Amino acid sequence: MTKSAKFLHLAALTAAAAIVIALGGQAAAQSARNCAPRDVVVERLATGYGETRQSVGLGANNAMVEVFASEETGSWTILITAPSGVSCLVASGQSFEEVAEALPAIGSDA
């Protein structure tokens, strides 16, 4: 994976962590539907959707933030795992693709 692709994945992970922090209480209310032990969630993503881990990072409060995706179907899922081992789905969608864009030149308006 190129340096710029890693940067984009890190940006996605940071955005996901920000969403989790912003939702705060709402995430706790939804935890019964969207959370389970990590091994159960990862198995479900693999068998049900053909998704594998594409990137990983460390978020707020030592939470692991992961992006899973299927190269075959284009489905993707963002998963947050607490240090306790409980994982919660925070976002999912379609049309995942890995990109490798160059950073804008220093001083550029882009």
Biopython code that builds the backbone (N, CA, C, O; Angstrom):
import numpy as np
from Bio.PDB.StructureBuilder import StructureBuilder

atoms = [
    (1, "MET", "N", (0.853, -1.165, 0.000)),
    (1, "MET", "CA", (0.000, 0.000, 0.000)),
    (1, "MET", "C", (0.906, 1.237, 0.000)),
    (1, "MET", "O", (1.883, 1.297, 0.746)),
    (2, "THR", "N", (0.580, 2.202, -0.826)),
    (2, "THR", "CA", (1.400, 3.398, -0.936)),
    (2, "THR", "C", (1.192, 4.314, 0.257)),
    (2, "THR", "O", (0.246, 4.148, 1.027)),
    (3, "LYS", "N", (2.079, 5.272, 0.398)),
    (3, "LYS", "CA", (2.003, 6.219, 1.501)),
    (3, "LYS", "C", (0.710, 7.032, 1.443)),
    (3, "LYS", "O", (0.085, 7.278, 2.475)),
    (4, "SER", "N", (0.309, 7.447, 0.246)),
    (4, "SER", "CA", (-0.919, 8.244, 0.137)),
    (4, "SER", "C", (-2.154, 7.395, 0.434)),
    (4, "SER", "O", (-3.113, 7.899, 1.019)),
    (5, "ALA", "N", (-2.152, 6.127, 0.047)),
    (5, "ALA", "CA", (-3.283, 5.255, 0.366)),
    (5, "ALA", "C", (-3.380, 5.058, 1.869)),
    (5, "ALA", "O", (-4.477, 5.046, 2.426)),
    (6, "LYS", "N", (-2.241, 4.904, 2.527)),
    (6, "LYS", "CA", (-2.241, 4.770, 3.979)),
    (6, "LYS", "C", (-2.797, 6.028, 4.628)),
    (6, "LYS", "O", (-3.543, 5.957, 5.605)),
    (7, "PHE", "N", (-2.425, 7.192, 4.072)),
    (7, "PHE", "CA", (-2.929, 8.459, 4.594)),
    (7, "PHE", "C", (-4.450, 8.531, 4.471)),
    (7, "PHE", "O", (-5.131, 8.957, 5.403)),
    (8, "LEU", "N", (-4.976, 8.117, 3.327)),
    (8, "LEU", "CA", (-6.429, 8.143, 3.120)),
    (8, "LEU", "C", (-7.141, 7.176, 4.050)),
    (8, "LEU", "O", (-8.211, 7.489, 4.570)),
    (9, "HIS", "N", (-6.560, 6.008, 4.262)),
    (9, "HIS", "CA", (-7.157, 5.051, 5.196)),
    (9, "HIS", "C", (-7.148, 5.624, 6.600)),
    (9, "HIS", "O", (-8.122, 5.478, 7.338)),
    (10, "LEU", "N", (-6.048, 6.279, 6.980)),
    (10, "LEU", "CA", (-5.960, 6.893, 8.302)),
    (10, "LEU", "C", (-7.004, 7.989, 8.445)),
    (10, "LEU", "O", (-7.607, 8.140, 9.508)),
    (11, "ALA", "N", (-7.223, 8.757, 7.375)),
    (11, "ALA", "CA", (-8.247, 9.805, 7.419)),
    (11, "ALA", "C", (-9.628, 9.192, 7.636)),
    (11, "ALA", "O", (-10.427, 9.725, 8.407)),
    (12, "ALA", "N", (-9.913, 8.080, 6.965)),
    (12, "ALA", "CA", (-11.203, 7.408, 7.140)),
    (12, "ALA", "C", (-11.355, 6.895, 8.565)),
    (12, "ALA", "O", (-12.427, 7.002, 9.160)),
    (13, "LEU", "N", (-10.276, 6.337, 9.108)),
    (13, "LEU", "CA", (-10.324, 5.832, 10.478)),
    (13, "LEU", "C", (-10.536, 6.967, 11.475)),
    (13, "LEU", "O", (-11.285, 6.817, 12.441)),
    (14, "THR", "N", (-9.881, 8.097, 11.243)),
    (14, "THR", "CA", (-10.037, 9.260, 12.120)),
    (14, "THR", "C", (-11.471, 9.766, 12.078)),
    (14, "THR", "O", (-12.048, 10.105, 13.111)),
    (15, "ALA", "N", (-12.040, 9.816, 10.885)),
    (15, "ALA", "CA", (-13.430, 10.254, 10.740)),
    (15, "ALA", "C", (-14.365, 9.315, 11.488)),
    (15, "ALA", "O", (-15.304, 9.769, 12.142)),
    (16, "ALA", "N", (-14.122, 8.027, 11.401)),
    (16, "ALA", "CA", (-14.961, 7.056, 12.100)),
    (16, "ALA", "C", (-14.870, 7.247, 13.611)),
    (16, "ALA", "O", (-15.879, 7.183, 14.312)),
    (17, "ALA", "N", (-13.664, 7.479, 14.105)),
    (17, "ALA", "CA", (-13.490, 7.699, 15.541)),
    (17, "ALA", "C", (-14.220, 8.970, 15.979)),
    (17, "ALA", "O", (-14.816, 9.007, 17.055)),
    (18, "ALA", "N", (-14.173, 10.000, 15.152)),
    (18, "ALA", "CA", (-14.880, 11.245, 15.465)),
    (18, "ALA", "C", (-16.382, 11.015, 15.525)),
    (18, "ALA", "O", (-17.065, 11.587, 16.375)),
    (19, "ILE", "N", (-16.898, 10.183, 14.632)),
    (19, "ILE", "CA", (-18.330, 9.865, 14.637)),
    (19, "ILE", "C", (-18.708, 9.172, 15.942)),
    (19, "ILE", "O", (-19.725, 9.491, 16.558)),
    (20, "VAL", "N", (-17.872, 8.218, 16.354)),
    (20, "VAL", "CA", (-18.157, 7.485, 17.592)),
    (20, "VAL", "C", (-18.180, 8.432, 18.781)),
    (20, "VAL", "O", (-19.058, 8.336, 19.639)),
    (21, "ILE", "N", (-17.218, 9.346, 18.836)),
    (21, "ILE", "CA", (-17.162, 10.302, 19.944)),
    (21, "ILE", "C", (-18.368, 11.220, 19.914)),
    (21, "ILE", "O", (-18.964, 11.502, 20.953)),
    (22, "ALA", "N", (-18.736, 11.693, 18.717)),
    (22, "ALA", "CA", (-19.858, 12.614, 18.580)),
    (22, "ALA", "C", (-21.181, 11.960, 18.965)),
    (22, "ALA", "O", (-22.052, 12.612, 19.541)),
    (23, "LEU", "N", (-21.335, 10.677, 18.650)),
    (23, "LEU", "CA", (-22.586, 9.994, 18.940)),
    (23, "LEU", "C", (-22.748, 9.690, 20.428)),
    (23, "LEU", "O", (-23.868, 9.640, 20.937)),
    (24, "GLY", "N", (-21.652, 9.493, 21.110)),
    (24, "GLY", "CA", (-21.652, 9.271, 22.552)),
    (24, "GLY", "C", (-22.785, 8.408, 23.063)),
    (24, "GLY", "O", (-22.737, 7.185, 22.932)),
    (25, "GLY", "N", (-23.799, 9.020, 23.642)),
    (25, "GLY", "CA", (-24.914, 8.308, 24.246)),
    (25, "GLY", "C", (-25.718, 7.494, 23.254)),
    (25, "GLY", "O", (-26.228, 6.431, 23.607)),
    (26, "GLN", "N", (-25.845, 7.962, 22.030)),
    (26, "GLN", "CA", (-26.598, 7.207, 21.036)),
    (26, "GLN", "C", (-25.950, 5.861, 20.777)),
    (26, "GLN", "O", (-26.647, 4.864, 20.586)),
    (27, "ALA", "N", (-24.625, 5.818, 20.767)),
    (27, "ALA", "CA", (-23.928, 4.556, 20.527)),
    (27, "ALA", "C", (-24.246, 3.548, 21.626)),
    (27, "ALA", "O", (-24.410, 2.360, 21.350)),
    (28, "ALA", "N", (-24.333, 4.011, 22.852)),
    (28, "ALA", "CA", (-24.656, 3.108, 23.952)),
    (28, "ALA", "C", (-26.074, 2.562, 23.808)),
    (28, "ALA", "O", (-26.325, 1.396, 24.112)),
    (29, "ALA", "N", (-26.996, 3.397, 23.348)),
    (29, "ALA", "CA", (-28.374, 2.958, 23.188)),
    (29, "ALA", "C", (-28.513, 1.926, 22.066)),
    (29, "ALA", "O", (-29.402, 1.076, 22.117)),
    (30, "GLN", "N", (-27.660, 1.993, 21.073)),
    (30, "GLN", "CA", (-27.735, 1.076, 19.947)),
    (30, "GLN", "C", (-26.859, -0.158, 20.133)),
    (30, "GLN", "O", (-26.859, -1.045, 19.279)),
    (31, "SER", "N", (-26.122, -0.229, 21.218)),
    (31, "SER", "CA", (-25.124, -1.281, 21.373)),
    (31, "SER", "C", (-25.713, -2.688, 21.309)),
    (31, "SER", "O", (-25.037, -3.610, 20.854)),
    (32, "ALA", "N", (-26.944, -2.875, 21.748)),
    (32, "ALA", "CA", (-27.529, -4.213, 21.711)),
    (32, "ALA", "C", (-27.675, -4.717, 20.276)),
    (32, "ALA", "O", (-27.545, -5.918, 20.034)),
    (33, "ARG", "N", (-27.940, -3.830, 19.325)),
    (33, "ARG", "CA", (-28.124, -4.235, 17.935)),
    (33, "ARG", "C", (-26.816, -4.269, 17.161)),
    (33, "ARG", "O", (-26.653, -5.108, 16.276)),
    (34, "ASN", "N", (-25.886, -3.384, 17.470)),
    (34, "ASN", "CA", (-24.709, -3.185, 16.635)),
    (34, "ASN", "C", (-23.408, -3.692, 17.240)),
    (34, "ASN", "O", (-22.355, -3.532, 16.624)),
    (35, "CYS", "N", (-23.441, -4.290, 18.404)),
    (35, "CYS", "CA", (-22.210, -4.692, 19.084)),
    (35, "CYS", "C", (-22.235, -6.179, 19.462)),
    (35, "CYS", "O", (-23.285, -6.761, 19.731)),
    (36, "ALA", "N", (-21.035, -6.764, 19.468)),
    (36, "ALA", "CA", (-20.863, -8.169, 19.852)),
    (36, "ALA", "C", (-19.370, -8.399, 20.080)),
    (36, "ALA", "O", (-18.561, -7.527, 19.763)),
    (37, "PRO", "N", (-18.994, -9.549, 20.620)),
    (37, "PRO", "CA", (-17.561, -9.857, 20.734)),
    (37, "PRO", "C", (-16.893, -9.784, 19.351)),
    (37, "PRO", "O", (-17.487, -10.185, 18.350)),
    (38, "ARG", "N", (-15.660, -9.273, 19.301)),
    (38, "ARG", "CA", (-14.981, -9.020, 18.029)),
    (38, "ARG", "C", (-14.920, -10.253, 17.142)),
    (38, "ARG", "O", (-15.178, -10.150, 15.942)),
    (39, "ASP", "N", (-14.588, -11.414, 17.691)),
    (39, "ASP", "CA", (-14.462, -12.607, 16.850)),
    (39, "ASP", "C", (-15.785, -12.969, 16.172)),
    (39, "ASP", "O", (-15.787, -13.466, 15.045)),
    (40, "VAL", "N", (-16.898, -12.726, 16.847)),
    (40, "VAL", "CA", (-18.212, -12.999, 16.260)),
    (40, "VAL", "C", (-18.481, -12.038, 15.097)),
    (40, "VAL", "O", (-18.959, -12.450, 14.040)),
    (41, "VAL", "N", (-18.173, -10.760, 15.302)),
    (41, "VAL", "CA", (-18.414, -9.750, 14.267)),
    (41, "VAL", "C", (-17.533, -10.001, 13.047)),
    (41, "VAL", "O", (-18.013, -9.956, 11.915)),
    (42, "VAL", "N", (-16.245, -10.266, 13.272)),
    (42, "VAL", "CA", (-15.317, -10.501, 12.161)),
    (42, "VAL", "C", (-15.732, -11.731, 11.357)),
    (42, "VAL", "O", (-15.669, -11.719, 10.127)),
    (43, "GLU", "N", (-16.151, -12.783, 12.039)),
    (43, "GLU", "CA", (-16.617, -13.994, 11.352)),
    (43, "GLU", "C", (-17.844, -13.696, 10.505)),
    (43, "GLU", "O", (-17.954, -14.175, 9.377)),
    (44, "ARG", "N", (-18.768, -12.906, 11.043)),
    (44, "ARG", "CA", (-19.990, -12.545, 10.302)),
    (44, "ARG", "C", (-19.660, -11.704, 9.063)),
    (44, "ARG", "O", (-20.253, -11.899, 8.002)),
    (45, "LEU", "N", (-18.714, -10.771, 9.203)),
    (45, "LEU", "CA", (-18.320, -9.957, 8.050)),
    (45, "LEU", "C", (-17.678, -10.823, 6.968)),
    (45, "LEU", "O", (-17.886, -10.593, 5.777)),
    (46, "ALA", "N", (-16.900, -11.815, 7.386)),
    (46, "ALA", "CA", (-16.230, -12.699, 6.420)),
    (46, "ALA", "C", (-17.209, -13.634, 5.737)),
    (46, "ALA", "O", (-17.215, -13.738, 4.510)),
    (47, "THR", "N", (-18.032, -14.312, 6.514)),
    (47, "THR", "CA", (-18.923, -15.312, 5.919)),
    (47, "THR", "C", (-20.148, -14.696, 5.260)),
    (47, "THR", "O", (-20.613, -15.192, 4.233)),
    (48, "GLY", "N", (-20.672, -13.631, 5.833)),
    (48, "GLY", "CA", (-21.889, -13.036, 5.315)),
    (48, "GLY", "C", (-21.675, -12.061, 4.178)),
    (48, "GLY", "O", (-22.536, -11.905, 3.313)),
    (49, "TYR", "N", (-20.512, -11.398, 4.179)),
    (49, "TYR", "CA", (-20.290, -10.328, 3.204)),
    (49, "TYR", "C", (-18.974, -10.471, 2.432)),
    (49, "TYR", "O", (-18.717, -9.696, 1.511)),
    (50, "GLY", "N", (-18.150, -11.439, 2.791)),
    (50, "GLY", "CA", (-16.866, -11.618, 2.117)),
    (50, "GLY", "C", (-15.887, -10.500, 2.404)),
    (50, "GLY", "O", (-14.977, -10.254, 1.612)),
    (51, "GLU", "N", (-16.062, -9.811, 3.536)),
    (51, "GLU", "CA", (-15.203, -8.678, 3.864)),
    (51, "GLU", "C", (-13.993, -9.110, 4.685)),
    (51, "GLU", "O", (-14.093, -9.964, 5.566)),
    (52, "THR", "N", (-12.855, -8.508, 4.381)),
    (52, "THR", "CA", (-11.623, -8.712, 5.136)),
    (52, "THR", "C", (-11.096, -7.357, 5.577)),
    (52, "THR", "O", (-11.474, -6.324, 5.024)),
    (53, "ARG", "N", (-10.226, -7.365, 6.572)),
    (53, "ARG", "CA", (-9.689, -6.106, 7.090)),
    (53, "ARG", "C", (-8.785, -5.458, 6.054)),
    (53, "ARG", "O", (-7.869, -6.084, 5.522)),
    (54, "GLN", "N", (-9.066, -4.184, 5.782)),
    (54, "GLN", "CA", (-8.300, -3.417, 4.807)),
    (54, "GLN", "C", (-7.358, -2.414, 5.474)),
    (54, "GLN", "O", (-6.292, -2.110, 4.939)),
    (55, "SER", "N", (-7.754, -1.902, 6.643)),
    (55, "SER", "CA", (-6.897, -0.959, 7.367)),
    (55, "SER", "C", (-7.276, -0.967, 8.838)),
    (55, "SER", "O", (-8.359, -1.416, 9.214)),
    (56, "VAL", "N", (-6.373, -0.464, 9.659)),
    (56, "VAL", "CA", (-6.568, -0.465, 11.104)),
    (56, "VAL", "C", (-5.844, 0.740, 11.699)),
    (56, "VAL", "O", (-4.819, 1.180, 11.178)),
    (57, "GLY", "N", (-6.383, 1.263, 12.787)),
    (57, "GLY", "CA", (-5.757, 2.375, 13.487)),
    (57, "GLY", "C", (-6.245, 2.414, 14.922)),
    (57, "GLY", "O", (-7.170, 1.691, 15.292)),
    (58, "LEU", "N", (-5.625, 3.255, 15.722)),
    (58, "LEU", "CA", (-5.991, 3.393, 17.126)),
    (58, "LEU", "C", (-6.755, 4.694, 17.294)),
    (58, "LEU", "O", (-6.266, 5.758, 16.914)),
    (59, "GLY", "N", (-7.955, 4.615, 17.864)),
    (59, "GLY", "CA", (-8.800, 5.782, 18.062)),
    (59, "GLY", "C", (-8.788, 6.235, 19.506)),
    (59, "GLY", "O", (-7.923, 5.847, 20.291)),
    (60, "ALA", "N", (-9.765, 7.066, 19.844)),
    (60, "ALA", "CA", (-9.894, 7.606, 21.193)),
    (60, "ALA", "C", (-10.066, 6.482, 22.207)),
    (60, "ALA", "O", (-10.655, 5.444, 21.906)),
    (61, "ASN", "N", (-9.547, 6.699, 23.402)),
    (61, "ASN", "CA", (-9.677, 5.743, 24.506)),
    (61, "ASN", "C", (-9.148, 4.355, 24.158)),
    (61, "ASN", "O", (-9.673, 3.351, 24.641)),
    (62, "ASN", "N", (-8.118, 4.293, 23.326)),
    (62, "ASN", "CA", (-7.479, 3.045, 22.906)),
    (62, "ASN", "C", (-8.417, 2.102, 22.159)),
    (62, "ASN", "O", (-8.215, 0.888, 22.174)),
    (63, "ALA", "N", (-9.425, 2.643, 21.515)),
    (63, "ALA", "CA", (-10.325, 1.824, 20.706)),
    (63, "ALA", "C", (-9.657, 1.534, 19.362)),
    (63, "ALA", "O", (-9.048, 2.417, 18.759)),
    (64, "MET", "N", (-9.778, 0.300, 18.905)),
    (64, "MET", "CA", (-9.233, -0.076, 17.606)),
    (64, "MET", "C", (-10.298, 0.222, 16.555)),
    (64, "MET", "O", (-11.449, -0.194, 16.687)),
    (65, "VAL", "N", (-9.900, 0.945, 15.513)),
    (65, "VAL", "CA", (-10.803, 1.301, 14.421)),
    (65, "VAL", "C", (-10.337, 0.541, 13.186)),
    (65, "VAL", "O", (-9.176, 0.640, 12.789)),
    (66, "GLU", "N", (-11.253, -0.224, 12.578)),
    (66, "GLU", "CA", (-10.891, -1.051, 11.432)),
    (66, "GLU", "C", (-11.863, -0.826, 10.286)),
    (66, "GLU", "O", (-13.056, -0.605, 10.496)),
    (67, "VAL", "N", (-11.334, -0.885, 9.076)),
    (67, "VAL", "CA", (-12.165, -0.854, 7.879)),
    (67, "VAL", "C", (-12.084, -2.231, 7.241)),
    (67, "VAL", "O", (-11.002, -2.712, 6.902)),
    (68, "PHE", "N", (-13.252, -2.861, 7.081)),
    (68, "PHE", "CA", (-13.356, -4.146, 6.399)),
    (68, "PHE", "C", (-14.028, -3.895, 5.059)),
    (68, "PHE", "O", (-14.901, -3.033, 4.957)),
    (69, "ALA", "N", (-13.633, -4.634, 4.034)),
    (69, "ALA", "CA", (-14.259, -4.460, 2.725)),
    (69, "ALA", "C", (-14.115, -5.735, 1.908)),
    (69, "ALA", "O", (-13.254, -6.574, 2.170)),
    (70, "SER", "N", (-14.979, -5.853, 0.916)),
    (70, "SER", "CA", (-14.919, -6.959, -0.028)),
    (70, "SER", "C", (-14.499, -6.403, -1.378)),
    (70, "SER", "O", (-15.184, -5.546, -1.936)),
    (71, "GLU", "N", (-13.382, -6.881, -1.905)),
    (71, "GLU", "CA", (-12.939, -6.458, -3.229)),
    (71, "GLU", "C", (-13.887, -6.982, -4.302)),
    (71, "GLU", "O", (-13.993, -6.395, -5.379)),
    (72, "GLU", "N", (-14.577, -8.085, -4.012)),
    (72, "GLU", "CA", (-15.475, -8.691, -4.988)),
    (72, "GLU", "C", (-16.800, -7.930, -5.112)),
    (72, "GLU", "O", (-17.257, -7.657, -6.222)),
    (73, "THR", "N", (-17.416, -7.588, -3.972)),
    (73, "THR", "CA", (-18.738, -6.944, -4.012)),
    (73, "THR", "C", (-18.686, -5.435, -3.810)),
    (73, "THR", "O", (-19.628, -4.732, -4.175)),
    (74, "GLY", "N", (-17.597, -4.927, -3.233)),
    (74, "GLY", "CA", (-17.493, -3.501, -2.958)),
    (74, "GLY", "C", (-18.129, -3.073, -1.651)),
    (74, "GLY", "O", (-18.123, -1.885, -1.327)),
    (75, "SER", "N", (-18.684, -4.024, -0.881)),
    (75, "SER", "CA", (-19.266, -3.651, 0.411)),
    (75, "SER", "C", (-18.139, -3.308, 1.391)),
    (75, "SER", "O", (-17.030, -3.831, 1.283)),
    (76, "TRP", "N", (-18.437, -2.423, 2.344)),
    (76, "TRP", "CA", (-17.450, -2.043, 3.355)),
    (76, "TRP", "C", (-18.147, -1.811, 4.694)),
    (76, "TRP", "O", (-19.340, -1.513, 4.751)),
    (77, "THR", "N", (-17.364, -1.955, 5.782)),
    (77, "THR", "CA", (-17.861, -1.768, 7.144)),
    (77, "THR", "C", (-16.770, -1.149, 7.990)),
    (77, "THR", "O", (-15.607, -1.543, 7.892)),
    (78, "ILE", "N", (-17.133, -0.179, 8.826)),
    (78, "ILE", "CA", (-16.193, 0.382, 9.800)),
    (78, "ILE", "C", (-16.582, -0.175, 11.163)),
    (78, "ILE", "O", (-17.737, -0.098, 11.582)),
    (79, "LEU", "N", (-15.592, -0.734, 11.840)),
    (79, "LEU", "CA", (-15.775, -1.431, 13.110)),
    (79, "LEU", "C", (-14.913, -0.764, 14.175)),
    (79, "LEU", "O", (-13.737, -0.487, 13.937)),
    (80, "ILE", "N", (-15.483, -0.508, 15.337)),
    (80, "ILE", "CA", (-14.745, 0.032, 16.484)),
    (80, "ILE", "C", (-14.727, -1.044, 17.557)),
    (80, "ILE", "O", (-15.775, -1.576, 17.923)),
    (81, "THR", "N", (-13.531, -1.369, 18.067)),
    (81, "THR", "CA", (-13.419, -2.375, 19.122)),
    (81, "THR", "C", (-12.826, -1.742, 20.367)),
    (81, "THR", "O", (-11.738, -1.168, 20.325)),
    (82, "ALA", "N", (-13.547, -1.851, 21.478)),
    (82, "ALA", "CA", (-13.087, -1.341, 22.768)),
    (82, "ALA", "C", (-12.013, -2.270, 23.324)),
    (82, "ALA", "O", (-11.925, -3.428, 22.917)),
    (83, "PRO", "N", (-11.194, -1.769, 24.255)),
    (83, "PRO", "CA", (-10.192, -2.633, 24.886)),
    (83, "PRO", "C", (-10.789, -3.881, 25.521)),
    (83, "PRO", "O", (-10.082, -4.872, 25.701)),
    (84, "SER", "N", (-12.063, -3.856, 25.861)),
    (84, "SER", "CA", (-12.733, -5.013, 26.459)),
    (84, "SER", "C", (-12.965, -6.140, 25.452)),
    (84, "SER", "O", (-13.266, -7.267, 25.844)),
    (85, "GLY", "N", (-12.825, -5.837, 24.138)),
    (85, "GLY", "CA", (-13.043, -6.850, 23.116)),
    (85, "GLY", "C", (-14.408, -6.789, 22.464)),
    (85, "GLY", "O", (-14.699, -7.572, 21.560)),
    (86, "VAL", "N", (-15.257, -5.861, 22.915)),
    (86, "VAL", "CA", (-16.573, -5.688, 22.308)),
    (86, "VAL", "C", (-16.425, -4.781, 21.095)),
    (86, "VAL", "O", (-15.844, -3.699, 21.181)),
    (87, "SER", "N", (-16.961, -5.236, 19.957)),
    (87, "SER", "CA", (-16.890, -4.485, 18.707)),
    (87, "SER", "C", (-18.259, -3.951, 18.332)),
    (87, "SER", "O", (-19.276, -4.616, 18.533)),
    (88, "CYS", "N", (-18.276, -2.737, 17.782)),
    (88, "CYS", "CA", (-19.522, -2.112, 17.330)),
    (88, "CYS", "C", (-19.373, -1.656, 15.887)),
    (88, "CYS", "O", (-18.357, -1.078, 15.502)),
    (89, "LEU", "N", (-20.402, -1.925, 15.103)),
    (89, "LEU", "CA", (-20.446, -1.451, 13.720)),
    (89, "LEU", "C", (-20.887, 0.001, 13.745)),
    (89, "LEU", "O", (-21.921, 0.324, 14.331)),
    (90, "VAL", "N", (-20.113, 0.887, 13.116)),
    (90, "VAL", "CA", (-20.469, 2.307, 13.129)),
    (90, "VAL", "C", (-20.882, 2.830, 11.765)),
    (90, "VAL", "O", (-21.547, 3.863, 11.679)),
    (91, "ALA", "N", (-20.503, 2.140, 10.697)),
    (91, "ALA", "CA", (-20.897, 2.568, 9.355)),
    (91, "ALA", "C", (-20.676, 1.417, 8.387)),
    (91, "ALA", "O", (-19.824, 0.557, 8.606)),
    (92, "SER", "N", (-21.463, 1.417, 7.307)),
    (92, "SER", "CA", (-21.267, 0.430, 6.251)),
    (92, "SER", "C", (-21.821, 0.998, 4.960)),
    (92, "SER", "O", (-22.586, 1.962, 4.966)),
    (93, "GLY", "N", (-21.424, 0.389, 3.854)),
    (93, "GLY", "CA", (-21.910, 0.889, 2.577)),
    (93, "GLY", "C", (-21.418, 0.053, 1.417)),
    (93, "GLY", "O", (-20.984, -1.086, 1.588)),
    (94, "GLN", "N", (-21.493, 0.635, 0.236)),
    (94, "GLN", "CA", (-21.129, -0.038, -1.002)),
    (94, "GLN", "C", (-20.093, 0.790, -1.764)),
    (94, "GLN", "O", (-19.795, 1.928, -1.401)),
    (95, "SER", "N", (-19.563, 0.206, -2.805)),
    (95, "SER", "CA", (-18.646, 0.864, -3.748)),
    (95, "SER", "C", (-17.290, 1.190, -3.134)),
    (95, "SER", "O", (-16.707, 2.232, -3.433)),
    (96, "PHE", "N", (-16.785, 0.306, -2.280)),
    (96, "PHE", "CA", (-15.451, 0.504, -1.721)),
    (96, "PHE", "C", (-14.417, 0.352, -2.820)),
    (96, "PHE", "O", (-14.502, -0.555, -3.648)),
    (97, "GLU", "N", (-13.447, 1.242, -2.820)),
    (97, "GLU", "CA", (-12.299, 1.094, -3.705)),
    (97, "GLU", "C", (-11.086, 1.718, -3.045)),
    (97, "GLU", "O", (-11.179, 2.744, -2.372)),
    (98, "GLU", "N", (-9.970, 1.090, -3.248)),
    (98, "GLU", "CA", (-8.719, 1.600, -2.710)),
    (98, "GLU", "C", (-8.168, 2.618, -3.695)),
    (98, "GLU", "O", (-8.115, 2.367, -4.899)),
    (99, "VAL", "N", (-7.762, 3.761, -3.177)),
    (99, "VAL", "CA", (-7.205, 4.799, -4.035)),
    (99, "VAL", "C", (-5.797, 5.135, -3.575)),
    (99, "VAL", "O", (-5.445, 4.949, -2.410)),
    (100, "ALA", "N", (-5.014, 5.624, -4.491)),
    (100, "ALA", "CA", (-3.646, 6.038, -4.183)),
    (100, "ALA", "C", (-3.418, 7.406, -4.834)),
    (100, "ALA", "O", (-2.811, 7.501, -5.900)),
    (101, "GLU", "N", (-3.903, 8.443, -4.191)),
    (101, "GLU", "CA", (-3.781, 9.787, -4.718)),
    (101, "GLU", "C", (-2.563, 10.484, -4.088)),
    (101, "GLU", "O", (-2.256, 10.297, -2.911)),
    (102, "ALA", "N", (-1.901, 11.272, -4.895)),
    (102, "ALA", "CA", (-0.752, 12.030, -4.406)),
    (102, "ALA", "C", (-1.243, 13.195, -3.556)),
    (102, "ALA", "O", (-2.310, 13.750, -3.822)),
    (103, "LEU", "N", (-0.480, 13.569, -2.543)),
    (103, "LEU", "CA", (-0.809, 14.723, -1.734)),
    (103, "LEU", "C", (-0.628, 15.987, -2.576)),
    (103, "LEU", "O", (0.239, 16.022, -3.450)),
    (104, "PRO", "N", (-1.433, 17.030, -2.328)),
    (104, "PRO", "CA", (-1.239, 18.280, -3.066)),
    (104, "PRO", "C", (0.121, 18.889, -2.738)),
    (104, "PRO", "O", (0.668, 18.677, -1.656)),
    (105, "ALA", "N", (0.654, 19.645, -3.688)),
    (105, "ALA", "CA", (1.943, 20.299, -3.475)),
    (105, "ALA", "C", (1.834, 21.295, -2.321)),
    (105, "ALA", "O", (0.785, 21.907, -2.117)),
    (106, "ILE", "N", (2.895, 21.449, -1.590)),
    (106, "ILE", "CA", (2.917, 22.405, -0.490)),
    (106, "ILE", "C", (2.651, 23.803, -1.049)),
    (106, "ILE", "O", (3.265, 24.219, -2.032)),
    (107, "GLY", "N", (1.721, 24.524, -0.403)),
    (107, "GLY", "CA", (1.348, 25.846, -0.864)),
    (107, "GLY", "C", (0.217, 25.844, -1.881)),
    (107, "GLY", "O", (-0.231, 26.906, -2.312)),
    (108, "SER", "N", (-0.243, 24.672, -2.264)),
    (108, "SER", "CA", (-1.344, 24.552, -3.223)),
    (108, "SER", "C", (-2.669, 24.844, -2.523)),
    (108, "SER", "O", (-2.799, 24.605, -1.323)),
    (109, "ASP", "N", (-3.642, 25.351, -3.251)),
    (109, "ASP", "CA", (-4.962, 25.635, -2.680)),
    (109, "ASP", "C", (-5.816, 24.381, -2.561)),
    (109, "ASP", "O", (-6.890, 24.429, -1.962)),
    (110, "ALA", "N", (-5.374, 23.277, -3.109)),
    (110, "ALA", "CA", (-6.182, 22.038, -3.132)),
    (110, "ALA", "C", (-6.380, 21.457, -1.778)),
    (110, "ALA", "O", (-7.034, 20.423, -1.640)),
]
sb = StructureBuilder()
sb.init_structure("model")
sb.init_model(0)
sb.init_chain("A")
sb.init_seg("    ")
for serial, (resi, resn, name, xyz) in enumerate(atoms, 1):
    if name == "N":
        sb.init_residue(resn, " ", resi, " ")
    sb.init_atom(name, np.array(xyz, "f"), 0.0, 1.0, " ", f" {name:<3s}", serial, name[0])
structure = sb.get_structure()
